[in-house]
Amino acid sequence: MAEPKSIFDWVDEERFASAIAEARADFDAGRTVPHEVVAAWLERMAKGERPPPPFSHTLREKAPKQG
């Protein structure tokens, strides 16, 4: 008898393709965060700080209010 597949082996191809298309659209629209900004944020997290996550300048109006 064949081994049953793990739920982690199953990929929802439609959902995966949709996520990739959404990511490409975000990239094309400039909704990205530079590597240096993310790296600096992660370094602060590694030091025990809890800074807010970085946001793309194009998403700034949708970002949670600080303070």
C-alpha angles and dihedrals in degrees: 000000000000121000112258112247119250117244085240090063092060117091123192096223094192093051091045092051090047092052091050091049091050092049092050091050090050090050093047090050091051095249094146138117118225117248092239091057093050092045091052090049091051091049090055090048090051089055090057097260120132104214119170114265116265118258132203112256087237090059096043092108089057095046119111113264113260122229 
